[in-house]
Amino acid sequence: MPASSSSALGLRLETARAAARLSRRQLAEQSGISASMIQKIGEGERHPSDQVLEALARALGVMPEALLDGPSRTDSRVHQTIPDVQRAIAAYDFPDDGPVRPSPQLGADVDLAVEDRVQSQYARLGEQMPALLGELFRAVHQARGRERERAAHLLALALRSADAVAYKYGYHDLSARLVELMRWAAGIAADPALEAVSAYVRMETFFAAGQLGPGLRSLRDAVDRMPTPTTERLAAAAAALHMRAAVVAGRMRQADDARTHLRDAEGLARRVRERLYDGTAVGPDSLEIHRLSVAVELGEETDLQAAVAASARWAPPRELPAERRSHYYIDLGRAQVQLGRPQHAAESLLVARQIAPQHVREHGQVRTELATMVRMTRGRDERVLALARWAKAV
């Protein structure tokens, strides 16, 4: 068993033990497993046998799978829509015959899908995607010339919305396929800004695979391939690439690269109005949110202190999309956890949940953050425990 798997299981065991408010000695008494063995498992030094795992799970009141594989997926009708999305994209290049509405009507539906995505309305989005994707595949297949390019542009934005559902709900293979189709559609649209957005979204595939180095190289390559940002839309696309690259470099603990990308993003973001550009929020406010993200990823105490202090003077405007605003408070909570302030982190996550509950509940970093908070408070903070149970972090 890989050491990383044993470490992850150990953290889950410690989280469940804290949530149950049991000391190692108490867990040993209730499970029949020695306290020294529990300590070694909790510290990732030993991997339990099936019998030991079952005994510990019984004593903690959880299923063995919850310790072995992590919490189960949240209950949601989103999961019921995934097979329909898979069927919709299976024959993308040989779509069934059917009606295709005029481009303005299709564009209006795509705008609604983009709005649902950025407002974290994933359940509604998942229900609407299959039919819309099928119609857009037909539109691209049937149209010619500039009309085909327009249809491909709309298809790329719709695929991005479908990808948000797949990625956030853990369907990473489907997400990777949707991203590739988005890149295919962007190529047909022959639009440099849209191709840059496709590279921005593709980073999710690298995140899911744990391939940060190749992902960062892909973002830099996308920046290099962009034409000179002579328009607001091109400047926004380039700024988005730099903002994402800054976060990735930060996660890799490459402080100089992260700060360089952040400076480049700042130069571009100051030139554009804060709004959605091909589905990505870019502008001065989005830049401030990414500053916090980079500080959290780098994990340097001075930067974290400064970022948390800045939160008392600035907050994301209500005009920003819900997903982006909630992400700010998720990252603020992560910063507060790193500074040893779990109660403050709970307040931040409650704000994030009020803004975009579906986004917060399905966010992997939120579950990790809450599990850490449960361990820090030893399960004694009812508010933290309630949040963790709501997000299925325990």
C-alpha positions as CSV (number, residue, x, y, z in Angstrom):
1,M,0.0,0.0,0.0
2,P,1.5,3.4,-1.0
3,A,2.6,5.6,1.8
4,S,0.3,8.4,0.5
5,S,-2.7,6.1,0.8
6,S,-1.8,5.2,4.4
7,S,-1.3,8.9,5.2
8,A,-4.7,9.8,3.8
9,L,-6.4,7.0,5.7
10,G,-4.6,8.1,8.8
11,L,-5.9,11.6,8.5
12,R,-9.5,10.3,7.9
13,L,-9.2,8.1,11.0
14,E,-8.0,11.0,13.1
15,T,-10.8,13.2,11.7
16,A,-13.4,10.6,12.5
17,R,-12.0,10.1,16.0
18,A,-12.1,13.8,16.7
19,A,-15.7,14.0,15.4
20,A,-16.6,11.1,17.7
21,R,-14.7,12.9,20.6
22,L,-12.8,9.8,21.5
23,S,-9.2,9.7,22.7
24,R,-7.0,7.0,21.3
25,R,-7.3,5.2,24.5
26,Q,-11.1,5.3,24.4
27,L,-11.1,4.2,20.8
28,A,-8.8,1.3,21.7
29,E,-11.2,0.3,24.5
30,Q,-14.2,0.4,22.2
31,S,-12.6,-1.2,19.2
32,G,-10.3,-3.8,20.8
33,I,-7.4,-2.4,18.8
34,S,-4.3,-1.3,20.8
35,A,-3.7,2.4,21.3
36,S,-0.2,2.0,19.8
37,M,-1.6,0.5,16.6
38,I,-4.2,3.3,16.4
39,Q,-1.4,5.8,16.7
40,K,0.6,4.2,14.0
41,I,-2.4,4.1,11.6
42,G,-3.3,7.7,12.5
43,E,0.2,8.8,11.7
44,G,0.3,6.9,8.4
45,E,3.0,4.5,9.5
46,R,0.8,1.4,9.3
47,H,-2.1,0.3,7.0
48,P,-4.8,-1.7,8.8
49,S,-6.0,-5.1,7.8
50,D,-9.6,-5.5,6.9
51,Q,-10.4,-6.8,10.3
52,V,-8.7,-3.9,12.1
53,L,-10.4,-1.4,9.7
54,E,-13.8,-2.9,10.4
55,A,-13.3,-2.8,14.2
56,L,-12.2,0.8,14.1
57,A,-15.1,1.8,11.8
58,R,-17.6,0.1,14.1
59,A,-16.3,1.9,17.1
60,L,-16.4,5.2,15.3
61,G,-19.9,4.7,13.9
62,V,-18.8,5.0,10.2
63,M,-18.6,2.6,7.3
64,P,-15.2,1.1,6.6
65,E,-15.3,2.7,3.1
66,A,-15.4,6.1,4.7
67,L,-12.0,5.5,6.3
68,L,-10.6,3.7,3.3
69,D,-11.9,5.9,0.4
70,G,-13.1,9.0,2.1
71,P,-16.7,10.3,2.5
72,S,-19.3,9.3,0.0
73,R,-20.6,11.7,-2.6
74,T,-23.2,14.1,-1.5
75,D,-26.8,13.3,-2.3
76,S,-27.8,15.2,-5.4
77,R,-29.9,14.9,-8.5
78,V,-26.9,16.1,-10.4
79,H,-25.6,12.5,-10.5
80,Q,-28.7,11.4,-12.3
81,T,-28.0,13.7,-15.2
82,I,-24.4,12.5,-15.9
83,P,-25.4,9.5,-18.1
84,D,-27.5,11.9,-20.3
85,V,-24.5,14.2,-20.6
86,Q,-22.3,11.2,-21.6
87,R,-24.8,10.2,-24.2
88,A,-25.0,13.7,-25.6
89,I,-21.3,13.9,-26.3
90,A,-20.7,10.3,-27.5
91,A,-21.7,11.1,-31.1
92,Y,-20.5,14.7,-31.2
93,D,-19.3,14.4,-34.8
94,F,-22.3,12.3,-36.0
95,P,-25.2,13.9,-34.2
96,D,-28.8,12.7,-34.8
97,D,-31.0,14.7,-37.1
98,G,-33.2,17.2,-35.4
99,P,-34.3,20.8,-35.3
100,V,-31.8,23.6,-34.7
101,R,-33.1,27.0,-33.5
102,P,-31.8,30.3,-34.9
103,S,-28.4,31.4,-33.5
104,P,-29.9,34.2,-31.2
105,Q,-32.2,31.7,-29.5
106,L,-29.3,29.2,-29.0
107,G,-27.2,32.1,-27.7
108,A,-29.8,33.1,-25.1
109,D,-29.9,29.5,-23.8
110,V,-26.1,29.3,-23.6
111,D,-26.0,32.7,-21.7
112,L,-28.4,31.1,-19.2
113,A,-26.2,28.1,-18.9
114,V,-23.1,30.3,-18.3
115,E,-25.1,32.3,-15.7
116,D,-26.1,29.0,-13.9
117,R,-22.4,27.9,-13.9
118,V,-21.0,31.1,-12.4
119,Q,-23.9,31.3,-9.9
120,S,-23.2,27.6,-8.9
121,Q,-26.6,26.3,-9.9
122,Y,-25.2,22.9,-10.8
123,A,-28.4,20.9,-10.4
124,R,-30.4,23.0,-12.8
125,L,-27.4,23.1,-15.2
126,G,-27.0,19.4,-15.3
127,E,-30.6,18.9,-16.2
128,Q,-30.4,21.4,-19.1
129,M,-27.1,20.4,-20.6
130,P,-27.9,17.2,-22.6
131,A,-30.5,18.7,-24.8
132,L,-28.6,21.9,-25.3
133,L,-25.4,20.1,-26.2
134,G,-27.2,17.8,-28.7
135,E,-28.7,20.8,-30.5
136,L,-25.4,22.7,-30.6
137,F,-23.6,19.6,-32.0
138,R,-26.2,19.6,-34.8
139,A,-25.8,23.3,-35.3
140,V,-22.0,22.9,-35.8
141,H,-22.6,19.9,-38.1
142,Q,-25.1,21.7,-40.3
143,A,-23.8,25.2,-40.5
144,R,-21.1,26.6,-42.8
145,G,-18.8,29.6,-42.8
146,R,-19.2,32.3,-40.2
147,E,-22.4,30.7,-38.9
148,R,-20.5,27.5,-38.1
149,E,-17.9,29.5,-36.3
150,R,-20.6,31.2,-34.3
151,A,-22.2,27.9,-33.4
152,A,-18.8,26.4,-32.4
153,H,-18.3,29.4,-30.1
154,L,-21.6,28.8,-28.4
155,L,-20.8,25.1,-28.2
156,A,-17.5,25.7,-26.5
157,L,-19.2,27.8,-23.8
158,A,-21.9,25.2,-23.3
159,L,-19.3,22.5,-23.0
160,R,-17.5,24.5,-20.4
161,S,-20.7,24.7,-18.4
162,A,-21.2,21.0,-18.6
163,D,-17.6,20.5,-17.5
164,A,-18.2,22.5,-14.4
165,V,-20.8,19.9,-13.3
166,A,-18.6,16.9,-14.2
167,Y,-15.5,18.3,-12.6
168,K,-17.0,19.5,-9.4
169,Y,-19.0,16.3,-8.8
170,G,-15.9,14.1,-9.3
171,Y,-16.5,12.8,-12.8
172,H,-12.9,13.6,-13.9
173,D,-12.8,11.3,-17.0
174,L,-16.0,12.9,-18.3
175,S,-14.5,16.3,-17.4
176,A,-11.4,15.6,-19.4
177,R,-13.5,14.6,-22.4
178,L,-15.6,17.7,-22.2
179,V,-12.5,19.9,-22.1
180,E,-11.1,18.2,-25.2
181,L,-14.3,18.8,-27.0
182,M,-14.2,22.4,-25.9
183,R,-10.8,22.8,-27.4
184,W,-12.1,21.2,-30.6
185,A,-15.0,23.6,-30.8
186,A,-12.7,26.6,-30.0
187,G,-10.5,25.5,-33.0
188,I,-13.5,25.5,-35.3
189,A,-14.4,29.0,-34.0
190,A,-10.9,30.2,-34.9
191,D,-11.0,32.6,-32.0
192,P,-7.7,33.2,-30.1
193,A,-9.5,34.5,-27.0
194,L,-11.7,31.4,-26.8
195,E,-8.7,29.1,-27.4
196,A,-7.0,30.8,-24.4
197,V,-10.1,30.2,-22.3
198,S,-9.9,26.5,-23.4
199,A,-6.3,26.4,-22.1
200,Y,-7.5,28.0,-18.8
201,V,-10.2,25.3,-18.3
202,R,-7.9,22.5,-19.4
203,M,-5.9,23.1,-16.2
204,E,-8.6,21.2,-14.4
205,T,-7.5,18.0,-16.1
206,F,-4.0,18.6,-14.7
207,F,-5.3,19.3,-11.3
208,A,-7.3,16.1,-11.3
209,A,-4.3,14.1,-12.4
210,G,-1.9,15.8,-9.9
211,Q,0.2,17.0,-12.8
212,L,0.9,20.6,-11.8
213,G,4.2,20.9,-13.7
214,P,2.8,20.0,-17.1
215,G,-0.2,22.1,-16.4
216,L,1.8,25.2,-15.6
217,R,3.8,24.6,-18.9
218,S,0.5,24.4,-20.8
219,L,-0.6,27.7,-19.4
220,R,2.6,29.4,-20.3
221,D,2.5,27.9,-23.8
222,A,-1.1,29.3,-24.1
223,V,0.2,32.8,-23.1
224,D,3.0,32.6,-25.6
225,R,0.6,31.6,-28.4
226,M,-1.7,34.5,-27.8
227,P,-1.7,37.5,-30.1
228,T,-0.8,40.9,-28.7
229,P,-3.8,41.8,-26.4
230,T,-4.9,44.8,-28.4
231,T,-8.6,44.3,-27.4
232,E,-10.3,44.2,-24.0
233,R,-11.4,40.6,-24.6
234,L,-7.8,39.4,-25.5
235,A,-6.4,41.3,-22.5
236,A,-8.9,39.6,-20.3
237,A,-8.1,36.1,-21.7
238,A,-4.4,36.7,-21.1
239,A,-5.0,38.0,-17.6
240,A,-7.0,34.9,-16.8
241,L,-4.2,32.7,-17.9
242,H,-1.7,34.5,-15.8
243,M,-4.0,34.4,-12.7
244,R,-4.4,30.7,-13.0
245,A,-0.7,30.2,-13.6
246,A,0.0,32.2,-10.5
247,V,-2.2,29.9,-8.4
248,V,-0.6,26.8,-9.9
249,A,2.9,28.1,-9.3
250,G,1.9,29.0,-5.8
251,R,0.7,25.4,-5.2
252,M,4.1,24.2,-6.5
253,R,5.7,26.6,-3.9
254,Q,7.4,28.5,-6.8
255,A,7.1,31.9,-5.1
256,D,9.0,33.9,-7.7
257,D,7.1,32.5,-10.6
258,A,3.8,32.9,-8.8
259,R,4.5,36.6,-8.1
260,T,5.7,37.2,-11.6
261,H,2.4,35.8,-13.1
262,L,0.4,37.8,-10.6
263,R,2.2,41.0,-11.7
264,D,1.6,40.2,-15.3
265,A,-2.1,39.5,-14.5
266,E,-2.3,42.8,-12.7
267,G,-1.0,44.8,-15.7
268,L,-3.7,43.2,-17.9
269,A,-6.5,43.2,-15.4
270,R,-6.2,46.9,-14.7
271,R,-7.0,47.5,-18.4
272,V,-10.4,45.7,-18.4
273,R,-13.7,46.2,-16.8
274,E,-14.7,43.6,-14.2
275,R,-17.2,41.3,-15.9
276,L,-17.5,37.9,-17.6
277,Y,-15.3,37.3,-20.7
278,D,-16.3,34.0,-22.4
279,G,-17.5,32.8,-19.1
280,T,-14.5,33.8,-17.0
281,A,-14.7,36.7,-14.5
282,V,-11.8,39.0,-15.0
283,G,-11.0,42.5,-13.7
284,P,-9.5,44.2,-10.7
285,D,-11.8,42.5,-8.2
286,S,-11.0,39.0,-9.6
287,L,-7.3,39.9,-9.3
288,E,-7.7,40.7,-5.6
289,I,-9.4,37.3,-5.1
290,H,-6.4,35.6,-6.8
291,R,-4.0,37.4,-4.6
292,L,-5.5,35.6,-1.7
293,S,-5.5,32.3,-3.5
294,V,-1.7,32.7,-4.3
295,A,-1.0,33.6,-0.6
296,V,-2.9,30.5,0.6
297,E,-1.1,28.2,-1.9
298,L,2.4,29.5,-1.0
299,G,1.5,29.2,2.7
300,E,4.1,31.8,3.9
301,E,2.9,33.2,7.2
302,T,3.7,36.8,6.5
303,D,1.6,36.7,3.3
304,L,-1.2,34.9,5.1
305,Q,-1.2,37.4,7.9
306,A,-1.4,40.3,5.3
307,A,-4.1,38.6,3.3
308,V,-6.3,37.9,6.4
309,A,-5.8,41.5,7.6
310,A,-6.8,42.8,4.1
311,S,-10.1,40.9,4.4
312,A,-11.1,43.4,7.1
313,R,-10.8,46.2,4.6
314,W,-12.0,44.6,1.4
315,A,-14.7,42.1,0.4
316,P,-15.8,40.8,-3.0
317,P,-18.5,43.1,-4.4
318,R,-22.0,41.5,-4.6
319,E,-21.9,42.1,-8.4
320,L,-19.3,39.4,-8.8
321,P,-20.5,35.9,-9.7
322,A,-21.5,33.7,-6.7
323,E,-18.9,31.1,-7.5
324,R,-16.0,33.6,-7.5
325,R,-17.2,35.3,-4.3
326,S,-17.7,32.0,-2.5
327,H,-14.2,30.9,-3.6
328,Y,-12.8,34.0,-1.9
329,Y,-14.3,33.0,1.5
330,I,-13.2,29.4,1.0
331,D,-9.6,30.6,0.5
332,L,-9.9,33.0,3.4
333,G,-11.0,30.1,5.6
334,R,-8.0,28.1,4.3
335,A,-5.7,31.0,5.3
336,Q,-7.3,31.2,8.8
337,V,-6.8,27.4,9.3
338,Q,-3.1,27.7,8.3
339,L,-2.8,30.5,10.9
340,G,-4.5,28.3,13.6
341,R,-7.8,30.1,13.7
342,P,-10.5,27.4,13.1
343,Q,-13.3,29.4,14.6
344,H,-12.7,32.3,12.2
345,A,-12.4,29.8,9.3
346,A,-15.8,28.5,10.2
347,E,-17.3,32.0,9.9
348,S,-15.7,32.4,6.5
349,L,-17.1,29.0,5.3
350,L,-20.6,29.9,6.6
351,V,-20.4,33.1,4.5
352,A,-19.3,31.0,1.5
353,R,-22.1,28.6,2.0
354,Q,-24.7,31.4,2.2
355,I,-23.4,32.7,-1.2
356,A,-23.1,29.4,-3.1
357,P,-24.1,26.3,-1.2
358,Q,-23.7,23.9,-4.1
359,H,-20.2,25.2,-4.8
360,V,-19.0,24.9,-1.2
361,R,-20.5,21.5,-0.6
362,E,-18.8,19.9,-3.6
363,H,-15.5,21.7,-3.2
364,G,-12.7,19.2,-2.4
365,Q,-10.6,21.8,-0.6
366,V,-13.5,22.6,1.6
367,R,-13.7,19.0,2.8
368,T,-10.0,18.9,3.4
369,E,-10.2,22.3,5.3
370,L,-13.2,21.1,7.4
371,A,-11.5,17.8,8.2
372,T,-8.5,19.7,9.5
373,M,-10.7,22.0,11.5
374,V,-12.5,19.0,13.1
375,R,-9.1,17.7,14.2
376,M,-7.9,21.1,15.4
377,T,-11.0,21.5,17.6
378,R,-11.1,17.8,18.6
379,G,-14.7,17.7,17.6
380,R,-15.8,20.1,20.3
381,D,-16.9,23.0,18.2
382,E,-20.5,22.2,17.2
383,R,-20.5,24.7,14.4
384,V,-17.4,23.2,12.8
385,L,-18.8,19.7,13.2
386,A,-22.1,20.6,11.7
387,L,-20.4,22.2,8.7
388,A,-18.2,19.1,8.3
389,R,-21.2,16.8,8.4
390,W,-23.1,19.0,5.9
391,A,-20.2,18.8,3.4
392,K,-19.6,15.1,4.2
393,A,-16.1,15.9,5.3
394,V,-16.7,13.4,8.2
